[in-house]
Amino acid sequence: MIDLYTWSTPNGRKISIMLEETGLPYTVHPVNIRNNEQFKPEYLALNPNGKIPTIVDTEGPQGKPFTVFESGAILIYLAEKTGKLLPASPAPRSEVIQWLMFQMAGVGPMFGQNHHFRRAAPEPVPYALNRYAKETERLYGVLDARLKSQPYLAAGQYSIADIATYPWVARHDWQEIALEAYPNVKRWFDGIGKRPAVVKGMAIPAA
C-alpha cells in the first residue's frame, strides 16, 4: 500500500497519475498547502522540505516502510518498483530521465514562477512577468520541437517524463499560453488527456 500525501497541484498530480497508471493500491492523505499544513511537525517528519507530494510505501525495500519525497524521485521509485514507464535498457532509460530532469529543472520552476507572478503577487512586477513569460514560451518551443518527430517525450514511448510534464502543461491557461501555437504539444496533450489513468489522477485529491 502506498500512502500518498498530496494536494491539487501539478507536482501532486504527477504522482496520482503514476499510481493510477501502475495500478498500485494507495490511500490519499490531502495536505492543504493553502492552510500551511505542509509545515506541521508530523508532515515535516516525512518531508523535511515541507513540500508536497510525499509517499510512504508500507511495503518498501526488505518489506519495511519507506518514505520518498520530491516528485521526480517518487516517479523513479514507483517505476522501478513496478517495472513500468521507465525503460530498463541504458540508452532509453537515460533518455527518459533526461526529459524528466528537463521538467524538474525547467518546466516546473519556470512555469511555477509564471503562475506566481501572474496570479499571486500582491502587485504587478513587469520585469518578472516578462522574464517568466519569455522563458515559458521558450520551453514550450523546446517541447514542440521535440514532439514534432515522435509521439512522446522520450524513447518513443509513454513514460514518467510525459507524466511529469502533463500536469504543468494542463495549466497553460494560467500561463496565458495558447496551445494552438504549439501544435505538436497540443496533439501530445490532447492524447494523454484521454488516458483513463490521467483523468482519474488529475482529479486527486477530490475537491
PASEBA-1860 file (N, C-alpha, C; in nm, 3 decimals):
! residues 207
1> MIDLYTWS> 0.085/-0.120/0.000/0.000/0.000/0.000/0.088/0.125/0.000 ~ 0.048/0.221/-0.081/0.117/0.350/-0.086/0.031/0.454/-0.015 ~ 0.088/0.522/0.081/0.023/0.639/0.141/0.073/0.762/0.065 ~ -0.020/0.831/0.001/0.013/0.948/-0.081/-0.030/1.075/-0.009 ~ 0.066/1.159/0.022/0.041/1.290/0.084/0.052/1.393/-0.029 ~ -0.057/1.462/-0.057/-0.061/1.540/-0.180/-0.161/1.653/-0.171 ~ -0.160/1.736/-0.274/-0.258/1.842/-0.292/-0.278/1.861/-0.442 ~ -0.377/1.941/-0.480/-0.415/1.954/-0.620/-0.326/2.054/-0.694
9> TPNGRKIS> -0.199/2.018/-0.706/-0.100/2.097/-0.779/-0.041/2.009/-0.889 ~ 0.029/2.068/-0.986/0.093/1.984/-1.088/0.187/1.878/-1.029 ~ 0.267/1.915/-0.930/0.359/1.817/-0.873/0.284/1.705/-0.802 ~ 0.177/1.740/-0.732/0.098/1.637/-0.666/0.030/1.545/-0.766 ~ -0.020/1.601/-0.874/-0.094/1.521/-0.971/-0.004/1.427/-1.049 ~ 0.123/1.458/-1.061/0.214/1.363/-1.123/0.203/1.226/-1.057 ~ 0.199/1.227/-0.924/0.208/1.101/-0.851/0.075/1.027/-0.852 ~ -0.035/1.098/-0.842/-0.164/1.028/-0.851/-0.184/0.969/-0.990
17> IMLEETGL> -0.138/1.037/-1.094/-0.144/0.980/-1.229/-0.058/0.854/-1.234 ~ 0.063/0.862/-1.182/0.154/0.747/-1.185/0.094/0.628/-1.111 ~ 0.035/0.652/-0.997/-0.025/0.543/-0.920/-0.142/0.481/-0.996 ~ -0.221/0.564/-1.062/-0.331/0.511/-1.143/-0.277/0.431/-1.261 ~ -0.171/0.479/-1.324/-0.114/0.409/-1.439/-0.055/0.273/-1.399 ~ 0.007/0.266/-1.283/0.072/0.142/-1.242/-0.023/0.044/-1.175 ~ -0.136/0.093/-1.128/-0.232/0.006/-1.061/-0.198/-0.026/-0.916 ~ -0.100/0.043/-0.860/-0.066/0.021/-0.720/-0.180/0.070/-0.629
25> PYTVHPVN> -0.214/-0.005/-0.527/-0.314/0.044/-0.432/-0.259/0.159/-0.349 ~ -0.341/0.261/-0.326/-0.291/0.375/-0.249/-0.404/0.443/-0.173 ~ -0.363/0.512/-0.069/-0.455/0.590/0.013/-0.412/0.736/0.005 ~ -0.507/0.824/-0.017/-0.478/0.967/-0.031/-0.490/1.036/0.104 ~ -0.388/1.115/0.136/-0.389/1.199/0.256/-0.372/1.343/0.210 ~ -0.481/1.419/0.196/-0.468/1.558/0.150/-0.386/1.642/0.247 ~ -0.297/1.722/0.191/-0.217/1.818/0.268/-0.251/1.955/0.212 ~ -0.336/2.029/0.282/-0.386/2.156/0.232/-0.278/2.263/0.245
33> IRNNEQFK> -0.210/2.289/0.134/-0.099/2.384/0.139/-0.149/2.528/0.154 ~ -0.276/2.551/0.124/-0.331/2.685/0.145/-0.340/2.716/0.294 ~ -0.354/2.613/0.374/-0.360/2.629/0.520/-0.227/2.598/0.587 ~ -0.121/2.586/0.507/0.015/2.560/0.557/0.027/2.428/0.632 ~ -0.055/2.330/0.592/-0.046/2.200/0.658/0.086/2.129/0.628 ~ 0.154/2.172/0.522/0.282/2.110/0.487/0.392/2.144/0.587 ~ 0.365/2.240/0.675/0.465/2.279/0.775/0.435/2.223/0.914 ~ 0.333/2.141/0.923/0.305/2.078/1.051/0.416/1.978/1.086
41> PEYLALNP> 0.451/1.966/1.214/0.561/1.877/1.253/0.546/1.735/1.202 ~ 0.424/1.682/1.203/0.405/1.544/1.161/0.432/1.526/1.011 ~ 0.406/1.632/0.933/0.439/1.621/0.790/0.587/1.645/0.766 ~ 0.645/1.740/0.837/0.789/1.764/0.822/0.871/1.643/0.862 ~ 0.816/1.557/0.945/0.886/1.434/0.980/0.897/1.341/0.859 ~ 0.803/1.355/0.765/0.808/1.276/0.642/0.887/1.348/0.532 ~ 0.868/1.478/0.522/0.931/1.556/0.417/0.993/1.681/0.479 ~ 1.123/1.679/0.506/1.186/1.792/0.575/1.184/1.921/0.496
49> NGKIPTIV> 1.155/1.912/0.364/1.149/2.032/0.282/1.012/2.100/0.289 ~ 0.914/2.037/0.352/0.783/2.098/0.366/0.713/2.124/0.235 ~ 0.725/2.032/0.141/0.657/2.042/0.012/0.574/1.917/-0.011 ~ 0.481/1.925/-0.104/0.413/1.803/-0.148/0.460/1.774/-0.290 ~ 0.454/1.646/-0.331/0.399/1.529/-0.263/0.505/1.452/-0.185 ~ 0.457/1.358/-0.106/0.541/1.260/-0.038/0.466/1.127/-0.042 ~ 0.540/1.018/-0.052/0.476/0.887/-0.038/0.542/0.808/0.073 ~ 0.465/0.721/0.134/0.519/0.619/0.223/0.475/0.485/0.166
57> DTEGPQGK> 0.572/0.406/0.126/0.546/0.271/0.076/0.550/0.178/0.196 ~ 0.435/0.128/0.236/0.430/0.042/0.355/0.496/-0.092/0.332 ~ 0.521/-0.125/0.204/0.590/-0.249/0.169/0.712/-0.213/0.084 ~ 0.801/-0.135/0.143/0.919/-0.089/0.073/1.029/-0.194/0.067 ~ 1.153/-0.153/0.043/1.264/-0.248/0.038/1.272/-0.333/0.164 ~ 1.299/-0.461/0.145/1.302/-0.558/0.255/1.170/-0.564/0.331 ~ 1.062/-0.522/0.267/0.931/-0.529/0.327/0.904/-0.427/0.435 ~ 0.992/-0.327/0.445/0.979/-0.226/0.551/0.922/-0.096/0.493
65> PFTVFESG> 0.852/-0.016/0.575/0.803/0.113/0.526/0.918/0.201/0.477 ~ 0.893/0.270/0.367/0.996/0.354/0.305/0.932/0.482/0.256 ~ 0.992/0.595/0.292/0.939/0.726/0.257/1.020/0.788/0.143 ~ 0.949/0.848/0.048/1.015/0.915/-0.064/0.950/1.052/-0.083 ~ 1.032/1.156/-0.092/0.982/1.289/-0.127/1.054/1.338/-0.251 ~ 1.007/1.449/-0.307/1.046/1.505/-0.437/0.978/1.424/-0.548 ~ 0.896/1.492/-0.627/0.810/1.424/-0.723/0.888/1.344/-0.826 ~ 1.001/1.395/-0.874/1.080/1.319/-0.970/1.135/1.192/-0.910
73> AILIYLAE> 1.183/1.201/-0.787/1.235/1.082/-0.718/1.124/0.981/-0.694 ~ 1.004/1.029/-0.663/0.891/0.939/-0.641/0.856/0.866/-0.771 ~ 0.855/0.937/-0.882/0.824/0.874/-1.011/0.924/0.763/-1.043 ~ 1.052/0.791/-1.022/1.154/0.689/-1.049/1.135/0.570/-0.955 ~ 1.110/0.598/-0.828/1.092/0.491/-0.730/0.974/0.401/-0.770 ~ 0.861/0.461/-0.805/0.744/0.382/-0.840/0.765/0.307/-0.971 ~ 0.836/0.368/-1.066/0.866/0.299/-1.192/0.953/0.177/-1.166 ~ 1.053/0.192/-1.081/1.141/0.080/-1.051/1.069/-0.027/-0.969
81> KTGKLLPA> 0.980/0.014/-0.882/0.905/-0.082/-0.801/0.816/-0.170/-0.887 ~ 0.755/-0.109/-0.990/0.658/-0.181/-1.072/0.713/-0.231/-1.204 ~ 0.829/-0.182/-1.244/0.883/-0.217/-1.374/0.806/-0.155/-1.489 ~ 0.741/-0.041/-1.463/0.659/0.024/-1.564/0.703/0.169/-1.587 ~ 0.691/0.212/-1.712/0.702/0.354/-1.751/0.842/0.412/-1.738 ~ 0.943/0.325/-1.724/1.083/0.364/-1.728/1.160/0.247/-1.787 ~ 1.213/0.263/-1.908/1.281/0.151/-1.973/1.397/0.096/-1.889 ~ 1.424/-0.032/-1.905/1.535/-0.095/-1.833/1.667/-0.079/-1.907
89> SPAPRSEV> 1.662/-0.074/-2.041/1.785/-0.062/-2.119/1.850/0.074/-2.097 ~ 1.983/0.079/-2.090/2.052/0.203/-2.051/2.019/0.325/-2.137 ~ 2.022/0.311/-2.269/2.003/0.430/-2.354/1.862/0.488/-2.343 ~ 1.756/0.408/-2.364/1.622/0.467/-2.350/1.592/0.510/-2.207 ~ 1.648/0.439/-2.108/1.630/0.480/-1.968/1.689/0.618/-1.946 ~ 1.810/0.640/-1.997/1.874/0.770/-1.982/1.795/0.878/-2.052 ~ 1.740/0.847/-2.169/1.661/0.946/-2.243/1.539/0.989/-2.162 ~ 1.470/0.893/-2.102/1.354/0.926/-2.019/1.396/1.012/-1.900
97> IQWLMFQM> 1.504/0.975/-1.834/1.549/1.051/-1.717/1.592/1.192/-1.757 ~ 1.654/1.207/-1.874/1.692/1.341/-1.920/1.569/1.431/-1.932 ~ 1.462/1.379/-1.992/1.342/1.462/-2.010/1.266/1.479/-1.880 ~ 1.280/1.384/-1.790/1.225/1.404/-1.655/1.299/1.519/-1.586 ~ 1.431/1.521/-1.598/1.510/1.629/-1.537/1.481/1.763/-1.604 ~ 1.453/1.761/-1.735/1.412/1.883/-1.805/1.287/1.941/-1.741 ~ 1.193/1.854/-1.708/1.074/1.902/-1.639/1.106/1.953/-1.500 ~ 1.183/1.877/-1.425/1.211/1.913/-1.287/1.291/2.043/-1.277
105> AGVGPMFG> 1.386/2.062/-1.367/1.475/2.179/-1.358/1.426/2.298/-1.437 ~ 1.343/2.274/-1.539/1.299/2.384/-1.625/1.151/2.409/-1.621 ~ 1.073/2.314/-1.671/0.929/2.333/-1.685/0.864/2.367/-1.551 ~ 0.889/2.287/-1.450/0.825/2.311/-1.321/0.859/2.446/-1.259 ~ 0.988/2.473/-1.238/1.024/2.601/-1.175/0.983/2.723/-1.256 ~ 1.003/2.720/-1.388/0.973/2.838/-1.469/0.822/2.859/-1.485 ~ 0.749/2.752/-1.511/0.604/2.766/-1.521/0.547/2.808/-1.385 ~ 0.605/2.754/-1.279/0.558/2.788/-1.145/0.577/2.936/-1.113
113> QNHHFRRA> 0.691/2.991/-1.150/0.714/3.134/-1.129/0.620/3.218/-1.216 ~ 0.595/3.170/-1.336/0.498/3.238/-1.423/0.362/3.243/-1.353 ~ 0.319/3.127/-1.299/0.191/3.125/-1.226/0.193/3.226/-1.111 ~ 0.301/3.223/-1.034/0.307/3.306/-0.914/0.292/3.454/-0.947 ~ 0.371/3.501/-1.041/0.371/3.645/-1.069/0.245/3.689/-1.145 ~ 0.176/3.596/-1.208/0.050/3.632/-1.273/-0.069/3.625/-1.179 ~ -0.063/3.536/-1.078/-0.182/3.507/-1.000/-0.171/3.536/-0.851 ~ -0.048/3.540/-0.799/-0.033/3.550/-0.654/0.044/3.672/-0.606
121> APEPVPYA> 0.120/3.735/-0.693/0.198/3.851/-0.650/0.104/3.964/-0.604 ~ 0.135/4.030/-0.495/0.046/4.136/-0.444/0.033/4.255/-0.537 ~ 0.131/4.274/-0.623/0.124/4.381/-0.722/0.201/4.339/-0.846 ~ 0.169/4.392/-0.963/0.239/4.352/-1.086/0.388/4.384/-1.078 ~ 0.469/4.291/-1.126/0.613/4.310/-1.133/0.652/4.290/-1.280 ~ 0.655/4.398/-1.359/0.672/4.384/-1.504/0.796/4.304/-1.543 ~ 0.908/4.327/-1.476/1.030/4.253/-1.511/1.009/4.104/-1.495 ~ 0.953/4.062/-1.381/0.930/3.919/-1.356/0.829/3.861/-1.454
129> LNRYAKET> 0.722/3.935/-1.481/0.622/3.886/-1.575/0.683/3.863/-1.713 ~ 0.765/3.956/-1.757/0.828/3.944/-1.887/0.929/3.830/-1.889 ~ 1.010/3.822/-1.783/1.114/3.719/-1.777/1.053/3.579/-1.783 ~ 0.952/3.554/-1.699/0.898/3.419/-1.691/0.805/3.388/-1.807 ~ 0.742/3.490/-1.865/0.662/3.466/-1.985/0.751/3.421/-2.100 ~ 0.864/3.488/-2.119/0.954/3.453/-2.228/1.015/3.314/-2.208 ~ 1.051/3.283/-2.083/1.110/3.152/-2.058/1.005/3.041/-2.074 ~ 0.882/3.069/-2.035/0.775/2.972/-2.056/0.755/2.945/-2.205
137> ERLYGVLD> 0.753/3.051/-2.284/0.738/3.036/-2.428/0.856/2.958/-2.488 ~ 0.975/2.985/-2.438/1.093/2.913/-2.489/1.081/2.764/-2.461 ~ 1.039/2.730/-2.338/1.027/2.589/-2.301/0.917/2.519/-2.381 ~ 0.806/2.588/-2.405/0.704/2.529/-2.492/0.762/2.504/-2.632 ~ 0.848/2.594/-2.677/0.911/2.574/-2.807/1.001/2.451/-2.808 ~ 1.074/2.428/-2.699/1.157/2.308/-2.689/1.070/2.183/-2.693 ~ 0.961/2.184/-2.616/0.870/2.070/-2.616/0.811/2.047/-2.755 ~ 0.771/2.154/-2.820/0.707/2.141/-2.951/0.804/2.083/-3.053
145> ARLKSQPY> 0.929/2.128/-3.050/1.029/2.075/-3.142/1.056/1.928/-3.115 ~ 1.062/1.892/-2.988/1.086/1.753/-2.951/0.973/1.663/-3.000 ~ 0.850/1.709/-2.983/0.734/1.627/-3.015/0.699/1.629/-3.164 ~ 0.772/1.704/-3.242/0.747/1.707/-3.386/0.780/1.574/-3.452 ~ 0.881/1.508/-3.398/0.931/1.387/-3.463/0.894/1.257/-3.392 ~ 0.827/1.266/-3.279/0.790/1.144/-3.208/0.666/1.168/-3.122 ~ 0.596/1.060/-3.086/0.469/1.077/-3.017/0.481/1.120/-2.871 ~ 0.592/1.083/-2.806/0.610/1.113/-2.664/0.746/1.177/-2.642
153> LAAGQYSI> 0.772/1.221/-2.522/0.892/1.299/-2.497/1.021/1.219/-2.506 ~ 1.016/1.090/-2.474/1.143/1.016/-2.467/1.125/0.871/-2.508 ~ 1.227/0.819/-2.575/1.239/0.676/-2.607/1.122/0.624/-2.689 ~ 1.045/0.713/-2.753/0.937/0.671/-2.839/0.820/0.607/-2.768 ~ 0.811/0.627/-2.636/0.704/0.561/-2.560/0.658/0.650/-2.444 ~ 0.535/0.629/-2.405/0.479/0.698/-2.289/0.558/0.658/-2.165 ~ 0.596/0.758/-2.085/0.686/0.730/-1.972/0.664/0.832/-1.861 ~ 0.744/0.817/-1.757/0.737/0.911/-1.646/0.774/1.053/-1.688
161> ADIATYPW> 0.845/1.068/-1.799/0.875/1.204/-1.848/0.746/1.274/-1.891 ~ 0.659/1.201/-1.958/0.530/1.258/-2.000/0.440/1.283/-1.880 ~ 0.439/1.188/-1.786/0.357/1.203/-1.666/0.400/1.326/-1.587 ~ 0.529/1.352/-1.580/0.579/1.467/-1.505/0.542/1.599/-1.570 ~ 0.540/1.601/-1.701/0.521/1.727/-1.775/0.374/1.762/-1.796 ~ 0.291/1.662/-1.815/0.150/1.687/-1.849/0.078/1.781/-1.751 ~ 0.088/1.759/-1.619/0.010/1.847/-1.529/0.052/1.992/-1.534 ~ 0.176/2.019/-1.572/0.220/2.159/-1.585/0.164/2.220/-1.712
169> VARHDWQE> 0.161/2.144/-1.821/0.101/2.194/-1.945/-0.051/2.211/-1.928 ~ -0.109/2.131/-1.839/-0.253/2.143/-1.814/-0.292/2.280/-1.761 ~ -0.195/2.354/-1.710/-0.222/2.489/-1.662/-0.179/2.596/-1.763 ~ -0.184/2.561/-1.891/-0.141/2.656/-1.993/-0.224/2.784/-1.990 ~ -0.350/2.774/-1.946/-0.431/2.896/-1.938/-0.377/2.989/-1.830 ~ -0.328/2.934/-1.719/-0.266/3.015/-1.615/-0.144/3.088/-1.669 ~ -0.076/3.023/-1.762/0.047/3.079/-1.819/0.019/3.172/-1.936 ~ -0.109/3.185/-1.973/-0.152/3.264/-2.089/-0.084/3.214/-2.216
177> IALEAYPN> -0.081/3.081/-2.228/-0.026/3.015/-2.345/-0.140/2.955/-2.427 ~ -0.143/2.986/-2.555/-0.238/2.924/-2.646/-0.173/2.800/-2.706 ~ -0.226/2.683/-2.673/-0.164/2.560/-2.722/-0.167/2.550/-2.873 ~ -0.260/2.619/-2.937/-0.266/2.616/-3.084/-0.136/2.668/-3.146 ~ -0.063/2.748/-3.072/0.065/2.799/-3.122/0.174/2.693/-3.117 ~ 0.146/2.584/-3.049/0.242/2.474/-3.035/0.170/2.345/-3.072 ~ 0.148/2.322/-3.201/0.059/2.213/-3.244/0.106/2.074/-3.201 ~ 0.235/2.053/-3.192/0.282/1.921/-3.150/0.258/1.899/-3.001
185> VKRWFDGI> 0.274/2.003/-2.923/0.241/1.993/-2.780/0.092/1.970/-2.765 ~ 0.011/2.038/-2.843/-0.135/2.022/-2.832/-0.176/1.879/-2.865 ~ -0.120/1.823/-2.972/-0.151/1.685/-3.009/-0.114/1.589/-2.896 ~ 0.004/1.606/-2.841/0.052/1.523/-2.727/-0.038/1.542/-2.606 ~ -0.069/1.666/-2.574/-0.151/1.698/-2.457/-0.291/1.639/-2.470 ~ -0.353/1.656/-2.586/-0.488/1.605/-2.606/-0.491/1.454/-2.596 ~ -0.390/1.388/-2.651/-0.386/1.242/-2.646/-0.369/1.189/-2.506 ~ -0.274/1.245/-2.432/-0.250/1.199/-2.295/-0.372/1.227/-2.208
193> GKRPAVVK> -0.437/1.338/-2.231/-0.552/1.374/-2.150/-0.669/1.279/-2.162 ~ -0.668/1.193/-2.263/-0.775/1.094/-2.280/-0.748/0.964/-2.207 ~ -0.628/0.947/-2.154/-0.596/0.823/-2.084/-0.678/0.815/-1.955 ~ -0.745/0.703/-1.930/-0.827/0.693/-1.808/-0.749/0.720/-1.680 ~ -0.625/0.672/-1.672/-0.546/0.695/-1.551/-0.514/0.842/-1.531 ~ -0.496/0.914/-1.640/-0.468/1.057/-1.632/-0.593/1.132/-1.585 ~ -0.708/1.096/-1.639/-0.833/1.160/-1.597/-0.854/1.139/-1.447 ~ -0.834/1.017/-1.399/-0.851/0.987/-1.257/-0.746/1.059/-1.172
201> GMAIPAA> -0.622/1.052/-1.216/-0.514/1.112/-1.137/-0.524/1.262/-1.124 ~ -0.574/1.327/-1.229/-0.586/1.473/-1.226/-0.696/1.519/-1.130 ~ -0.783/1.430/-1.091/-0.895/1.466/-1.001/-0.863/1.437/-0.854 ~ -0.738/1.407/-0.824/-0.698/1.372/-0.686/-0.609/1.482/-0.631 ~ -0.633/1.523/-0.505/-0.746/1.484/-0.419/-0.876/1.545/-0.468 ~ -0.984/1.481/-0.432/-1.115/1.530/-0.473/-1.141/1.667/-0.413 ~ -1.212/1.749/-0.488/-1.243/1.884/-0.440/-1.327/1.877/-0.311
END
